[in-house]
Amino acid sequence: MRVKGVLFDLDGTLWFKGKVIEGANECLDWARKRGLKVRILTNTDTGTGEMLRERLIDDGLDVRPGEIYTPADAALTLVRQNPGKRFHFLVSRRLTSFFEPFSVASPPSDFVVVGDFRDNFSYERLNTAFRHLREGAQLVGLQKGKYLVRADGCYIDTGAFVAALEYASDKTARILGKPEKEFFSGCLAEMGLCADEVVMVGDSVTTDIEGAVRIGAAGILVKTGKYEPGDEARLATLPRWFEVTESVKQVPPVVERGMRAGV
Ligand SMILES: [Mg+2]
């Protein structure tokens, strides 16, 4: 395997319920020392990669500048690719401020971007987004997760609100996060690597491993976080090289073995 980079999922793979998963920092360190490019590809959509990094460092995860790629970073790319277009954002407070220079409050607009707005939720805000859609805007979801798990329990995720707006407006959202091909290719372009030069490591068959399949990358499923026994059997198509392992701790030897075998 000509591995030149490793894409890690964050939640449930490197970090879970506010704590660093055992072996995560050592694995990141191994990859960097091995000369492999590292990116943490997360569907966490409350902030940009740099915003998330501050919190993860506080939690003890050793993440370097520019290593995290979130759907909010992909949204910024979308904004830059569409100069002169009007955007309306239904996102967290922090991202609302971040995107303020590109944002319009009242319809009409060209794009409505929906992300995790748990700290900014109101019926009125949801309905304003709906009115933008009624007046012709395209619906964009930062991601389409159903629920997320935190230390104190489960929370309704962005996907449920995207689905509510799809239902009310009769529109289908364009999704920016995992497992969409566009999300991975945007990150790979930034890394300067091709899909067959990276391995995706994650705990979710439907987002991480499915994403690896879609772009033609190798995949390693870890049995931490959201993983449930038998998840791997749910994959209709396997990545071109696929391994299942206990946790991120075992990833370095698994990748080394793959590299030696020239898979
Ligand atoms: Mg995960």
Residues whose N, C-alpha, C, O or C-beta is under 5 A from the ligand:
A	BS01	MG	D9 D11 G12 T13 D203 S204
